[in-house]
Amino acid sequence: MGDKSPKSNQKKSTQKQSKVSSADQKKKQAVAAKSAASSKKK
């Protein structure tokens, strides 16, 4: 019953968002590392 309270719903949605954002950051870091490595070769 308590799962349907707005607070718990908000918690779930924020956890999903943080997971997505952390995955996004990892991707961006990987891209940045690749671009940095390629620019060093030049």
C-alpha positions in Angstrom: 0.0 0.0 0.0 2.7 2.5 0.9 4.4 2.1 -2.5 1.8 4.2 -4.1 2.6 7.3 -2.0 3.9 10.3 -4.1 7.2 10.3 -2.2 8.2 6.8 -3.0 7.2 7.4 -6.7 9.4 10.4 -6.8 12.3 8.4 -5.3 11.9 5.8 -8.0 11.9 8.3 -10.8 15.0 10.2 -9.4 16.9 6.9 -9.1 16.1 6.1 -12.8 17.3 9.6 -13.8 20.5 9.3 -11.9 21.2 5.9 -13.5 20.7 7.3 -16.9 22.8 10.4 -16.2 25.7 8.3 -14.9 25.6 6.1 -18.0 25.6 9.3 -20.1 28.5 10.7 -18.2 30.5 7.5 -18.7 29.8 7.6 -22.4 30.9 11.3 -22.6 34.1 10.5 -20.6 34.9 7.6 -23.0 34.4 9.9 -26.0 36.5 12.7 -24.4 39.3 10.1 -23.6 39.2 8.9 -27.2 39.3 12.5 -28.6 42.2 13.4 -26.3 44.2 10.3 -27.3 43.6 11.1 -31.0 44.6 14.7 -30.6 47.8 13.7 -28.8 48.9 11.5 -31.8 48.8 14.6 -34.0 
